[in-house]
């Protein structure tokens, strides 16, 4: 599976708090869409909306 593209921002972090990296990308121009692979869920793809144009991706 491919994550992201030209308009997507790579976001490094441990989203689920298990001390393992969770690959995530964020696209503010698409309404604040987040897409990533969550380690505690077997690296299945998750997607949600939070943010939007003018917002920066922050994991903490």
Helices and strands as residue ranges (DSSP letters): E 9-11, E 24-27, G 28-30, E 33-38, G 39-41, E 44-49
